Amino acid sequence: MTVPNTPSSTTDEIAAANALQLHDARPFFEKALAYGAQHGVLGAEKLAAINTDAPKGMVQIARYFGSEFLRPELEKARDRMVNLISLYLLDTTGGDLHEAAVSLRDHSFLSRSKGGSDMLKRLIAMPESSNFGMAGYADAETPLLAVWSLRSHADYRAELARRTQIAQAIRAAQWLAGQFDLDPDELEAAGADAEAVIRAGLLMVALAPKAMDLGEWPNTVSFEKVLMAQRKKKLAPPVQLRLPAGLPAELREVVQAHCASVLADLPKLLDAATPVRTLLRPTGAFRARYFLLDDPLAEVDNFHRSLDALEEGEEPPLPASKTWTRTVQGNDDEHSLLTLFLCLAAGAPKKTLLTEKTAASLVRKIRKSGLRPALASDFIRAHAPGVHQQDYIALWTGFVQDAEKTLLSDMDYQMHDALALLRRECNVVGD
């Protein structure tokens, strides 16, 4: 059988394609190393120094993540080291092979690996969530670094962009809250989302700009009053939102990104035909998108005023829901209540249901900041139905006595015991 001749041009194209594929498959560090050797950027002395330092780096990385005495760990350490150097060179040179080779020539081999490690540590230290209640309670650095040390530069850049956006949203939310004299601790205690804070701030600038001067972040009652006052004026919704005065230039873009959604909500908010109570119900879409303070005293006062108005024959304002009812939302079984009480004692957002991920974050928060059982007991006395208060306090006290040691244990490194306890006693579902 005769094999037909392949035109030389086609053969060259195939060879070039195969060469390009082989070239692209190599880590960027290897490309830079080969380029430096081929073009005389890296001399024999420098290559020898790299060969000497490489095993040292592998052992250090293997020791950091596990053991330097196991061959699989050393092989994985080599992959991590090559990837860390590739990440650093790609990020600092923009993918320029000549610049990368010069970087290897002018600096020690281990410093390039450390540069990649420092990049990932800064990434991991950035907020992963814009929820203030969970800020600062991410997974431990070492397990995350183990994962990210094997991820690609494209993955790193995408995650860096995501976390940078989150960090900007948090800074913008903190700035807006500060203009209303809102303590950042209140944002954390309430488990506020940064985006919801930004949208609420923009809304108040549009509807009640004097509130910023007075330092009054809205609660449900005060926002209802603002909304009703605007509805009485029967003004058309604005076609454009103005940004808060004094907003730092570096925060303008992240705040501006939420203007369109606020503008889209304004017609419904100002429409007298839309019941305010429907908009402000705790589980409604509006409350999820806009952060309003919980102020039980204001709600109780508003409730009593509505009763007085009713006795006088006036049309009363719509009463706000009670704190307990709003928080528990009918989930008053023991597992749901213990979940709520534990969140209160940990200073976390009030929840009656936890996912596996949220449960793990809650345990880390408890082990970092401690547990204050009195916070839950005070909440029960202040808000629970009087007929059940003693039973709830007894339930909570018994739980704390049995569970506190496990939840705070520094011997349960992987949190297996603590999470098993929460699954058994609290309300935890899979992610």
C-alpha positions as CSV (number, residue, x, y, z in Angstrom):
1,M,0.0,0.0,0.0
2,T,1.4,3.3,-1.0
3,V,1.1,6.3,1.3
4,P,0.4,9.5,-0.6
5,N,2.9,12.2,-0.4
6,T,2.0,15.1,1.9
7,P,2.8,18.6,0.5
8,S,5.7,20.1,2.4
9,S,3.6,23.2,3.3
10,T,1.0,21.0,4.9
11,T,3.7,19.1,6.8
12,D,5.2,22.3,8.0
13,E,1.9,23.6,9.2
14,I,1.2,20.4,11.1
15,A,4.7,20.5,12.7
16,A,4.2,24.1,13.6
17,A,0.8,23.4,15.1
18,N,2.2,20.5,17.2
19,A,5.2,22.6,18.3
20,L,2.8,25.4,19.3
21,Q,0.6,23.0,21.2
22,L,3.7,21.6,23.1
23,H,5.0,25.1,23.8
24,D,1.6,26.3,25.1
25,A,1.2,23.2,27.4
26,R,4.3,24.1,29.4
27,P,4.0,26.2,32.6
28,F,5.1,29.8,32.1
29,F,8.1,29.3,34.4
30,E,9.5,26.6,32.1
31,K,8.9,28.7,29.0
32,A,10.8,31.6,30.6
33,L,13.6,29.3,31.8
34,A,14.0,27.8,28.3
35,Y,13.8,31.2,26.7
36,G,16.5,32.6,29.0
37,A,18.8,29.7,28.4
38,Q,18.3,29.8,24.6
39,H,18.8,33.6,24.3
40,G,21.7,33.9,26.7
41,V,19.8,35.8,29.4
42,L,20.4,33.0,31.9
43,G,24.1,31.9,32.0
44,A,25.5,28.6,33.2
45,E,26.1,30.0,36.7
46,K,22.5,31.2,37.1
47,L,21.1,27.9,35.9
48,A,23.3,26.0,38.3
49,A,22.1,28.3,41.2
50,I,18.5,27.5,40.2
51,N,19.2,23.8,40.1
52,T,20.7,24.1,43.7
53,D,17.8,26.2,45.0
54,A,14.9,24.2,43.5
55,P,15.2,21.1,45.8
56,K,15.4,23.4,48.8
57,G,12.2,25.1,47.7
58,M,10.5,21.8,47.1
59,V,11.3,20.6,50.6
60,Q,10.2,23.9,52.2
61,I,6.8,23.7,50.4
62,A,6.3,20.0,51.2
63,R,7.0,20.7,54.8
64,Y,4.6,23.6,54.9
65,F,1.7,21.7,53.5
66,G,2.4,18.2,54.9
67,S,5.6,16.2,55.0
68,E,8.9,16.5,53.2
69,F,9.6,12.8,53.7
70,L,6.9,11.4,51.4
71,R,7.6,11.2,47.7
72,P,4.1,12.1,46.6
73,E,4.2,15.2,48.8
74,L,7.6,16.2,47.2
75,E,6.2,15.7,43.7
76,K,3.2,17.9,44.5
77,A,5.5,20.4,46.1
78,R,7.3,20.6,42.8
79,D,4.1,21.3,41.0
80,R,3.2,24.0,43.5
81,M,6.6,25.7,43.3
82,V,6.5,25.8,39.5
83,N,2.9,27.1,39.5
84,L,3.7,29.8,42.2
85,I,6.7,31.0,40.1
86,S,4.6,31.0,37.0
87,L,1.8,33.0,38.7
88,Y,4.3,35.6,39.8
89,L,6.1,35.9,36.5
90,L,2.9,36.1,34.5
91,D,1.5,38.7,36.8
92,T,4.6,40.9,37.0
93,T,5.7,40.7,33.4
94,G,2.3,40.5,31.6
95,G,3.4,37.3,29.9
96,D,6.6,38.7,28.3
97,L,9.2,35.9,28.2
98,H,12.2,38.2,28.0
99,E,11.1,40.2,31.0
100,A,10.4,36.9,32.9
101,A,13.8,35.6,32.0
102,V,15.4,38.8,33.3
103,S,13.4,38.5,36.5
104,L,14.8,35.0,37.0
105,R,18.3,36.3,36.3
106,D,18.2,39.3,38.6
107,H,16.5,37.7,41.6
108,S,16.9,34.5,43.5
109,F,14.8,31.5,42.5
110,L,13.2,31.2,45.9
111,S,12.2,34.9,45.9
112,R,10.1,34.3,42.7
113,S,8.3,31.4,44.5
114,K,7.7,33.5,47.6
115,G,6.3,36.2,45.3
116,G,3.7,33.9,44.0
117,S,2.9,32.7,47.5
118,D,2.5,36.3,48.7
119,M,0.1,37.0,45.8
120,L,-2.1,34.2,46.9
121,K,-2.0,35.1,50.6
122,R,-3.1,38.7,49.7
123,L,-5.9,37.2,47.6
124,I,-7.0,34.9,50.5
125,A,-7.0,37.7,52.9
126,M,-9.4,39.7,50.8
127,P,-13.1,39.4,51.7
128,E,-14.8,36.4,50.1
129,S,-18.3,37.6,50.9
130,S,-20.0,41.1,51.0
131,N,-22.0,40.0,54.1
132,F,-20.7,41.9,57.1
133,G,-21.8,39.2,59.5
134,M,-19.5,36.6,57.9
135,A,-16.6,38.9,57.1
136,G,-13.3,37.7,58.6
137,Y,-14.3,34.1,59.1
138,A,-13.1,32.5,56.0
139,D,-11.4,29.1,56.0
140,A,-7.9,28.8,57.4
141,E,-5.1,30.2,55.2
142,T,-3.1,27.0,54.8
143,P,-5.9,24.8,53.3
144,L,-6.9,27.6,50.9
145,L,-3.2,28.2,49.9
146,A,-2.9,24.5,49.2
147,V,-5.8,24.8,46.8
148,W,-4.8,28.0,45.1
149,S,-1.1,27.1,44.7
150,L,-2.2,24.7,42.0
151,R,-4.7,26.9,40.3
152,S,-4.0,28.7,37.0
153,H,-3.2,32.4,36.5
154,A,-6.5,32.9,34.8
155,D,-8.3,31.5,37.9
156,Y,-6.3,33.8,40.1
157,R,-7.1,36.9,38.0
158,A,-10.8,36.0,38.0
159,E,-10.9,35.5,41.7
160,L,-8.9,38.6,42.3
161,A,-11.3,40.6,40.2
162,R,-14.3,39.1,42.1
163,R,-12.8,39.8,45.6
164,T,-11.7,43.2,44.6
165,Q,-15.2,44.1,43.6
166,I,-16.5,42.7,47.0
167,A,-13.8,44.7,48.9
168,Q,-14.9,47.9,47.0
169,A,-18.5,47.3,47.8
170,I,-17.7,46.8,51.5
171,R,-15.6,50.0,51.6
172,A,-18.5,51.9,49.8
173,A,-21.0,50.5,52.3
174,Q,-18.9,51.5,55.2
175,W,-18.4,55.0,53.9
176,L,-22.1,55.4,53.3
177,A,-22.9,54.0,56.8
178,G,-20.4,56.5,58.3
179,Q,-22.2,59.4,56.7
180,F,-25.3,58.4,58.6
181,D,-23.3,57.8,61.8
182,L,-24.1,54.1,61.6
183,D,-21.6,52.1,63.6
184,P,-19.8,49.4,61.5
185,D,-20.5,46.9,64.4
186,E,-24.2,47.3,63.7
187,L,-23.7,46.2,60.2
188,E,-21.8,43.1,61.4
189,A,-24.4,42.3,64.1
190,A,-27.2,42.6,61.6
191,G,-25.4,40.5,59.0
192,A,-26.0,43.3,56.4
193,D,-24.9,42.8,52.8
194,A,-22.8,45.6,51.5
195,E,-24.8,45.9,48.3
196,A,-28.0,46.2,50.3
197,V,-26.4,49.0,52.4
198,I,-25.4,50.8,49.2
199,R,-28.8,50.6,47.7
200,A,-30.5,51.8,50.9
201,G,-28.1,54.7,51.1
202,L,-28.8,55.8,47.5
203,L,-32.5,55.5,48.3
204,M,-32.3,57.7,51.3
205,V,-30.3,60.3,49.4
206,A,-33.1,60.3,46.8
207,L,-36.0,60.4,49.2
208,A,-34.8,62.0,52.3
209,P,-31.4,63.8,51.8
210,K,-31.6,65.5,55.2
211,A,-31.4,62.1,56.9
212,M,-27.7,62.1,56.1
213,D,-27.2,65.4,57.7
214,L,-29.1,64.2,60.8
215,G,-27.1,61.0,60.9
216,E,-30.3,58.8,60.8
217,W,-30.0,55.4,59.0
218,P,-33.6,54.3,58.5
219,N,-35.4,51.6,60.4
220,T,-38.7,50.1,59.2
221,V,-40.8,52.7,61.0
222,S,-38.8,55.7,60.0
223,F,-38.6,54.5,56.4
224,E,-42.3,54.0,56.3
225,K,-42.8,57.6,57.3
226,V,-40.4,58.8,54.7
227,L,-42.1,56.8,52.0
228,M,-45.6,57.9,53.0
229,A,-44.5,61.6,53.1
230,Q,-43.1,61.2,49.5
231,R,-46.3,59.5,48.3
232,K,-48.4,62.4,49.6
233,K,-46.4,64.8,47.5
234,K,-47.3,62.7,44.4
235,L,-44.0,63.5,42.8
236,A,-42.8,61.6,39.7
237,P,-39.9,59.2,40.4
238,P,-36.5,60.8,39.5
239,V,-35.0,59.8,36.1
240,Q,-31.5,59.9,37.6
241,L,-29.9,59.4,41.0
242,R,-27.3,61.7,42.4
243,L,-24.4,60.2,44.2
244,P,-23.9,61.2,47.9
245,A,-21.8,64.4,48.3
246,G,-18.2,63.8,49.1
247,L,-18.2,60.2,47.8
248,P,-14.5,59.3,47.2
249,A,-13.6,59.0,43.5
250,E,-12.4,55.4,43.9
251,L,-15.8,54.4,45.2
252,R,-17.9,56.1,42.6
253,E,-18.0,53.2,40.1
254,V,-19.1,50.6,42.6
255,V,-21.9,52.9,43.9
256,Q,-22.9,54.0,40.5
257,A,-23.4,50.3,39.5
258,H,-26.4,50.1,41.9
259,C,-28.2,53.3,40.7
260,A,-30.1,51.5,37.9
261,S,-31.7,48.9,40.2
262,V,-32.7,51.6,42.7
263,L,-34.2,53.7,39.9
264,A,-36.2,50.6,38.8
265,D,-37.6,50.2,42.3
266,L,-38.6,53.8,42.9
267,P,-41.9,53.8,40.8
268,K,-43.2,50.9,42.9
269,L,-42.1,52.4,46.2
270,L,-43.8,55.7,45.3
271,D,-47.0,54.1,44.0
272,A,-49.7,54.7,46.5
273,A,-51.5,51.6,45.2
274,T,-48.7,49.3,46.5
275,P,-49.3,48.5,50.2
276,V,-46.3,49.6,52.4
277,R,-46.8,46.6,54.6
278,T,-46.3,44.3,51.6
279,L,-43.1,46.1,50.7
280,L,-41.6,46.1,54.2
281,R,-42.5,42.5,55.2
282,P,-39.3,40.8,56.6
283,T,-39.2,38.1,54.0
284,G,-40.0,40.3,51.0
285,A,-37.8,41.0,48.1
286,F,-37.4,44.7,49.1
287,R,-36.0,43.9,52.5
288,A,-33.5,41.5,50.9
289,R,-32.3,44.2,48.6
290,Y,-32.3,47.2,51.0
291,F,-30.8,47.2,54.5
292,L,-33.0,48.7,57.2
293,L,-32.2,48.7,60.9
294,D,-34.1,46.5,63.3
295,D,-35.4,48.8,66.0
296,P,-37.7,47.0,68.4
297,L,-38.3,50.0,70.6
298,A,-39.4,52.1,67.6
299,E,-41.7,49.3,66.5
300,V,-43.3,49.0,69.9
301,D,-43.7,52.8,70.1
302,N,-45.3,52.8,66.7
303,F,-47.6,50.0,67.7
304,H,-48.8,51.9,70.8
305,R,-49.3,55.1,68.8
306,S,-51.4,53.1,66.4
307,L,-53.6,51.9,69.3
308,D,-53.9,55.5,70.6
309,A,-54.9,56.7,67.1
310,L,-57.5,53.9,66.9
311,E,-59.0,54.9,70.2
312,E,-59.3,58.5,69.0
313,G,-61.1,57.3,65.8
314,E,-58.2,58.1,63.5
315,E,-56.9,55.9,60.7
316,P,-53.8,54.2,62.3
317,P,-50.5,53.7,60.5
318,L,-49.8,50.1,59.7
319,P,-48.1,48.5,62.7
320,A,-44.7,46.9,62.3
321,S,-44.4,43.1,63.0
322,K,-43.0,42.1,66.3
323,T,-39.3,41.2,66.6
324,W,-39.8,37.6,67.7
325,T,-42.4,36.9,65.0
326,R,-40.2,38.4,62.3
327,T,-37.1,36.6,63.4
328,V,-38.6,33.1,64.1
329,Q,-41.2,33.2,61.2
330,G,-43.1,30.3,62.6
331,N,-40.0,28.1,63.0
332,D,-40.4,27.5,66.8
333,D,-39.3,23.9,67.0
334,E,-36.4,23.2,69.4
335,H,-33.8,22.7,66.6
336,S,-34.7,26.0,64.9
337,L,-34.7,27.9,68.2
338,L,-31.3,26.5,69.3
339,T,-30.0,27.6,65.9
340,L,-31.3,31.1,66.5
341,F,-30.0,31.3,70.1
342,L,-26.5,30.0,69.0
343,C,-26.3,32.7,66.3
344,L,-27.3,35.4,68.8
345,A,-24.6,34.2,71.3
346,A,-22.0,34.1,68.6
347,G,-22.9,37.6,67.4
348,A,-23.8,36.2,63.9
349,P,-26.8,37.1,61.7
350,K,-30.0,35.7,63.2
351,K,-31.0,32.5,61.5
352,T,-33.2,29.5,62.3
353,L,-31.6,27.4,59.5
354,L,-28.0,26.9,58.6
355,T,-26.3,25.4,55.6
356,E,-23.2,23.2,56.1
357,K,-21.0,26.1,54.9
358,T,-22.7,28.6,57.2
359,A,-22.5,26.2,60.1
360,A,-18.8,25.8,59.6
361,S,-18.4,29.6,59.4
362,L,-20.3,29.9,62.6
363,V,-18.0,27.5,64.4
364,R,-15.0,29.4,63.2
365,K,-16.5,32.6,64.4
366,I,-17.2,31.1,67.8
367,R,-13.6,29.8,68.1
368,K,-12.2,33.2,67.1
369,S,-14.5,35.5,69.1
370,G,-16.0,33.3,71.8
371,L,-19.5,32.6,72.8
372,R,-21.7,34.9,74.9
373,P,-24.7,32.9,76.1
374,A,-26.2,35.9,77.9
375,L,-27.0,37.6,74.5
376,A,-29.4,34.8,73.7
377,S,-30.9,34.8,77.2
378,D,-31.5,38.5,77.0
379,F,-33.1,38.2,73.6
380,I,-35.5,35.5,75.0
381,R,-36.5,37.7,78.0
382,A,-37.0,40.7,75.8
383,H,-38.9,39.2,72.8
384,A,-40.1,35.6,73.4
385,P,-43.7,35.0,74.4
386,G,-43.9,35.3,78.1
387,V,-45.6,31.9,78.5
388,H,-42.6,30.2,76.9
389,Q,-39.7,32.2,78.2
390,Q,-38.6,30.0,81.1
391,D,-38.9,26.9,78.8
392,Y,-36.7,28.5,76.2
393,I,-34.1,29.7,78.7
394,A,-34.0,26.2,80.2
395,L,-33.6,24.7,76.7
396,W,-30.8,27.1,75.9
397,T,-29.0,26.8,79.2
398,G,-29.0,23.0,78.9
399,F,-27.6,23.2,75.3
400,V,-24.8,25.5,76.4
401,Q,-23.7,23.3,79.3
402,D,-23.5,20.3,77.0
403,A,-22.1,21.9,73.8
404,E,-19.8,24.8,74.8
405,K,-16.8,22.7,75.4
406,T,-17.1,21.0,72.0
407,L,-17.8,24.3,70.1
408,L,-14.7,26.0,71.7
409,S,-12.4,23.0,71.6
410,D,-9.0,23.7,70.0
411,M,-8.3,20.0,69.6
412,D,-11.1,19.5,67.1
413,Y,-9.0,20.8,64.2
414,Q,-11.3,19.8,61.4
415,M,-14.4,20.7,63.3
416,H,-15.8,17.2,62.9
417,D,-17.2,17.0,66.5
418,A,-18.5,20.6,66.4
419,L,-20.3,20.1,63.1
420,A,-21.7,16.8,64.2
421,L,-23.1,18.5,67.3
422,L,-24.8,21.2,65.2
423,R,-26.3,18.7,62.9
424,R,-27.7,16.8,65.8
425,E,-29.0,19.7,67.9
426,C,-29.6,22.5,65.5
427,N,-31.2,23.0,62.1
428,V,-28.5,22.3,59.5
429,V,-29.1,21.3,55.9
430,G,-26.8,20.5,53.0
431,D,-25.4,23.2,50.8
